[in-house]
Amino acid sequence: MSTPLTQGDVSAEIADERAAYAKRLADGGAARDHPDRAYAPYRSSVLRHPKRPLVAAGAAAGDPEAVELSGPVFGVTDVTALDHDLTRQHRAEPLGERIKVTGRVLDRAGRPVRGQLVEIWQANASGRYAHQRDDHPAPLDPNFTGVGRTLTGEDGSYEFVTIKPGAYPWRNHVNAWRPAHIHFSLFGPAFTQRLVTQMYFPGDPLFAYDPILQSVTDDSARQRLIAAYDHDLSTPEWSLGYRWDIVLDGPAATWIEEGR
């Protein structure tokens, strides 16, 4: 029977990965925003990442009509007024710290990306998902499902009102805890164009211990995953405000979860 990995084991692996990346830069290699799919400290990624070449779909495979067949069917009328406000989706208010998360979706040139479907999902304030496979012994909140969606405006902006999620344990290694985070999904004009990422909160003490965040080896790319507290976005006696822009490509692109 193998000995369970400790936080010290994983921290040592992260340090080794960081040292190898620093050596690569010192030897003239280019900075890398996205980690290898087989990032050893992130155990489940090693087990489930794609190991065969990607298969081109739709227009990339020479059939432009295939993209239209698989294109999104949503529109402005499909996104309701309550979809972006996770605190108003049930009969009573959820427990926890109310927050507003807003930002803009931009391309590599800083131009707004309009009409983009943005979806989020998250744990509740106790760090538990409303999902049948989440067996974390933390309380569920009957007034919080933890999912929302909205469309970006003409200036590329989006906004969600929600509850700050709690940290939760995961079985990557002994005493492994995920920092508070919100999952984001963005769709382009087709379902084959999707970006999935995570937004974190500033000053979280669990950052250094999280293999998923630490798999983003480049410091500047990792910092782009952390929202900024914005006092001007906070509503008096109601909620705190955070700003987080998402860049779809280019040197300042937001890290995406590839094959994880």
C-alpha positions, 0 to 999 in steps of 0.5 A: 500500500502506497504512503499518502502524499503529504503537503510537504511532498507536493510543495517540493514537487511544485518547487522542482517545477518552478526551478525547472521553469526558471532554468528554462527562462535562463537558457533563453526559453520563452515564458509559458502561461499554460502548464503542461497537461501532465503537471505532476503535483496536480494528481487528477490531471496526470490521470485524465488529461488527453494523451492523443492528438486533438481531433479537428472539428467543424471549419477546422476540419474543412467543413464550415457548415459543421460549426453552424450545426453545433452552434449555440442556440441561446440568445438575449431572450434565453438569459433571464434577469435573475440568471446573473444574480445568484442571491435571488434565484430562490425563495429566500436569500443564501447565507454568506458574504454578498459580492459583486463580480464584474469585468470585461471580456477582451481580445488580444488587442483590448477590444471588447467581445460582445454578446459572449455567453459567460457562465459561472459555477461555485461552492457555497459559503461553506465550501460545498457544491450543490452536486450529488457527488460532493460528499464534503461534510459541510452544510448545503444551502437550500437557497443557493444553487451556485450557477449563473450566466449572462451575456456580455454587453456592447463594451464587453462587460459582464456582472454577477451578484453572488456569495463568496465561496468557501474553501473546500478539501480535495483528495489530491494529497493529505490536507489538501484544500482549494482556495476560494474560487469561481469557475468561469466558462465562456462560449464563442459563436460555436460550442467548439469555441469554449474557454474554462478558467477559474477566478481567485480572491486576493490575499488567500493564504491557500495560494501557495499550497494549491497545485492547480493555481501553482501549475501556472508557473509564470508569475504574471499569468498566475496573478491575472487569475486573481480578481482585484477588490474594487471599493467603488464597486462595493454597495454600502451595507450590501456587498463587496465588489471585485473586478476581473477582466478576461483576455481571450488570447495573446500575451496577456491571455487568461489561463484556460483549463486545457483537457483537465 
